Amino acid sequence: MTETKATNITWHEGFVTRKDREKLNGHCGCVVWFTGLSGSGKSTLARLLELDLYKRGCHSYVLDGDNIRHGLNKNLGFSPEDREENIRRIGEVARLFADAGIIAITAFISPYRRDRNRARELNTEGSFIEIYCKCSIDECERRDTKGLYKKARAGEIKEFTGIDAPYEEPEKPEIVVDTEKETPEKCLEKIISFLEMKNIIPKKGVE
């Protein structure tokens, strides 16, 4: 699904650049990519980050795994091939958000390193922040907020990550948050500090 089938197409540059849009927004565009098992806290942290950035006057948007499958990726299942295409599409969308000067926050299991690395390669250096939500399978299963692990154990869901499909941990993520041992607030603090340190967003109270 990754080959280009269209012919006679040209990439058109606009009169307004990414730098122009970032200057207007007052912060850099980037992709904040949350990855981890189902129940590891990705969506919770993505929403908390979006809210914190909103209060700071930063432009951001959450691309959530379930939400995307209601529309853009509604024709994809959970086979390895469909998972790959799912991440390929969202990687391209997130890149466009970042180019628009927006902080794109993604919350996907994205279980395969190769797919996450491909999403990284779409972005300029330093504008892709991979955040690994570290949480044991036992704790994720204990939470089981959607009842998915129970269904997977009963054989009602096939190819479920962590049960009968693999999850490949990031090797060199920008940030690791231990959502099993740290509160969401503490994890958020770590993420915000990183974004400030990398000058992606201004420090609070600094214009």
Buried (B, 14 or more C-beta within 10 A) or exposed (E): EEEEEEEEEEEEEEEEEBEEBBEEBBBBBBBBBBBBBBBBBBBBBBBBBBEBBEEBEBBBBBBBBEEBBEEBBEEBEBEEEBBBBBBBBBBEBBBEBBBBBBBBBBBBBBBBBEBBBBBBEBBEEEBBBBBBBBBBBEBBBEBBEEEBBEBBBEEEBEBBBBBEBEBBEBEEBBBBBBBBEBEBEEBBBBBBEBBBEBEBBBEEEEE
